Each structure stands twice: as C-alpha cells, then as structure tokens.
Amino acid sequence: MSYGACRIAASLALALGAGLAQAQDANLGRNLAATCANCHGTNGHARGDMQPLAGVSAERLTALLAGYKSGAQSGTIMQQIAKGYTDEQIRLIAVFFAAQPATK
C-alpha cells in the first residue's frame, strides 16, 4: 500500500471512529438521562408538579446541575444525585434533554 493510500485509510478510520464515538455519546446521554425518569418523567416529560426537562436548553440544564453538584443550588435530593455525575456526564444528560420536544 502506498503512503497516500495509507493516509487515506488512516483518515477514514479516524472519521469512522469519530462517528462511532458520537453515536455512543448520544446513547450514553440517553442512558444516563433514563435515571431521571422516576421524578422528571420519560424523556423529561414530567407530570404533576415536577419540573419538566424536555426542551430546556443544554446550557441551562448544565448550569442547574452544576449548581446542585457544587451545593450552590438548593433542592431536596438533586445535590446528592448531581454529585454522582462527572461534568461530561452532566453535559451529555443536558444535551439529551435539550433535544427532546418541550412538554406542552
């Protein structure tokens, strides 16, 4: 295989790997967000008095979860839950809920 062909093959492998990583990130966000369903409803569509998460901007959700994690934001159980996530996991959860259609 020529040098040029090797470079093309390597570039293709990197591009495919990046696509796979993005797909895994999307699934990871969905899987992490599933733990929120007990209180905030499936896909963030809450019922009753609970705060819906679907359609809320990723920036807002990230800031709220970071506030719970640091203790700056008060809540009943969210401080304990948020402390269990890394910053990257919080970002993935926020991106997942932001992509869901807002609750009507």
C-alpha positions in Angstrom: 0.0 0.0 0.0 1.4 3.4 -0.9 1.9 6.2 1.6 -1.0 8.2 0.1 -3.3 5.2 0.4 -2.2 4.6 4.0 -3.0 8.3 4.8 -6.4 8.0 3.2 -7.1 4.7 5.1 -6.0 6.3 8.4 -8.2 9.3 7.8 -11.2 7.1 7.0 -10.6 5.1 10.2 -10.4 8.3 12.3 -13.6 9.7 10.7 -15.5 6.4 11.3 -14.2 6.3 14.8 -15.4 9.8 15.5 -18.8 8.9 14.1 -19.0 5.9 16.3 -17.9 7.9 19.3 -20.7 10.5 18.6 -23.3 7.7 18.4 -22.0 6.2 21.6 -22.2 9.7 23.3 -25.8 10.1 22.1 -26.7 6.7 23.6 -24.8 7.4 26.7 -26.7 10.6 27.2 -30.0 8.8 26.8 -28.9 6.1 29.1 -27.8 8.5 31.8 -31.0 10.6 31.4 -33.1 7.5 32.0 -32.2 7.7 35.7 -34.1 11.0 35.8 -37.4 9.4 34.7 -38.7 8.5 38.1 -39.1 12.1 39.0 -38.9 14.1 35.7 -40.8 11.6 33.5 -39.8 9.6 30.4 -37.6 11.8 28.2 -38.1 14.7 30.6 -41.9 15.0 30.1 -42.8 15.4 33.8 -46.2 15.0 35.2 -47.8 16.9 38.1 -45.7 19.5 39.9 -42.3 18.1 38.9 -40.1 20.3 36.7 -40.1 19.1 33.0 -36.6 18.8 31.5 -37.6 18.2 27.8 -36.7 21.1 25.6 -34.8 23.1 28.2 -31.6 24.4 26.8 -28.5 22.3 27.4 -26.7 25.4 28.8 -29.5 26.0 31.4 -29.6 22.3 32.4 -25.8 22.1 32.7 -25.8 25.2 34.9 -28.6 23.9 37.1 -26.9 20.5 37.5 -23.5 22.1 38.2 -25.2 24.3 40.8 -26.7 21.2 42.5 -23.4 19.4 42.3 -21.5 22.3 43.9 -24.2 22.9 46.5 -24.9 26.5 45.2 -28.4 25.4 44.1 -30.7 24.0 46.8 -33.1 21.1 46.3 -34.3 18.0 48.1 -32.3 15.2 46.6 -30.7 16.8 43.5 -27.4 17.7 45.3 -26.8 14.0 46.1 -27.8 12.9 42.6 -25.7 15.5 40.7 -22.6 14.7 42.8 -22.7 11.2 41.3 -22.1 12.5 37.7 -18.9 13.8 36.0 -19.0 17.1 34.2 -19.0 15.2 30.9 -21.9 13.0 32.0 -23.9 16.2 33.1 -23.2 17.7 29.6 -24.5 14.5 27.9 -27.6 14.4 30.0 -28.3 18.1 29.3 -27.8 17.7 25.6 -30.2 14.7 25.6 -33.0 16.6 27.3 -32.5 19.7 25.2 -33.0 17.7 22.1 -36.4 16.3 23.3 -39.6 18.2 22.3 -40.8 20.5 25.0 -43.7 19.5 27.2 -46.9 21.1 26.2 
